[in-house]
Amino acid sequence: MKSIACFIDPLVSAGPETPEAAFQEALLPLISRLPEYRFVLLSTFPDLAWEENLDGQVELVQFTVPKSFLASYETRLIKGLKAWLDQHQPSVFISFDKNAMVEDTRNTLLFSAASRLLTDAKGNRIIKASAKLPGWASASLICLPFTTDKEQVLQVYPALNKQLKVQYPALQPDCPTISWSEQETIKIRHSGGRDYFLYTGPLHAGEEIIQLLKSYSLLKKWLMTGMPLILAGPATEETPALETLLKTYKYRADVTLLPDPDQVELSPLLAGAYLVAYPYREGAVTWPLEWAISAGTPLVTTSHSNTKEICGEAAWYAPAGDLDAWAHQMMLLYKDEHQRSKLIEKQQERRLVLNQSVTLDQYALFIRQLSA
């Protein structure tokens, strides 16, 4: 049986809002799609355990990073990985860390993004290729989330064109729709029985949420509506600042802050919303877009190449920082049931190609192509 070695330390140590964390949750269904392979999960963490072995298909192996006072951790990590790979010769080696790529190792698959590949050890943006290609460029295939990522990498390293593949990591579990009675229960619990607008995503006091609040103010001024706004999502170190900000907000009585709801609570909250407003900036989390489409909840988001690549026609867009445009899009979806219904239909169509199953099928195809 052919084997696939996967270096999982970046998944295990990733924060809860990162693509790596989502991939960790989706690793088991990916393995299940490849029953003809044995998976070896490589880790340097001595206390790590993996309980799902799928009848012996999965093995967790802890390898040792060589000790040296003269070499960096990255150098020693690559040396330890190389020693294991040279000895066991897996059919495919998968990494999520550009610094954990072993040169001259055949059939390697790297998952990354342009923002990481084009940043040097000092945190500076790489705008011109050096005479020698970086170690990660030796990967047989580099999987990137967006077309813009591929374009950015090719601007610096045009020779890598054949190695770059684009597959957006739609790895979130489905957000199920809810019944009318469940929706009414949600509204009674969180919005006094009224329909509500929803922002879902990390709770911070950044410009995006501030501008959303300003757009919501405009919307209330134009429509004289009492429809509340709920801000729900993972708390951040800026959440206290957001709480302080809301104390001085004119419509604070109509804004509810829900930090750290679990998925069981957040899913029906999202599915029951009248619409989701998610102001996106490059590099921000994208799972709110996936969940809104999955739930069939009308979505307004930032006009950006990444959001359009994810959502297509399944969202309405407004330019970043354009308060009038944001309020206008939300107002139209509030007033026009026909447009609202058309957008929900587009979301149902988009859901067929934007889901975890389609993404994992594509990843499985990449692996099979490499091992062949």
JOKA-V61728 format. One record per helix or strand of 3 or more residues. SS is the DSSP state (helix for helix, strand for strand). FROM is the first residue (numbers start at 1). TO is the last residue. If there is no record, write none. Layout:
# JOKA-V61728
ss,from,to
SS,FROM,TO
SS,FROM,TO
This chain:
# JOKA-V61728
ss,from,to
strand,2,7
helix,9,12
helix,19,32
strand,37,43
strand,58,62
helix,73,88
strand,92,95
helix,98,100
strand,108,111
helix,114,117
helix,135,138
strand,141,144
helix,147,156
helix,158,163
strand,164,166
helix,180,190
strand,196,200
helix,207,223
strand,228,233
helix,239,247
helix,252,254
strand,255,259
helix,263,271
strand,275,278
helix,287,295
strand,299,302
helix,305,311
strand,316,318
helix,323,335
helix,337,351
helix,356,371
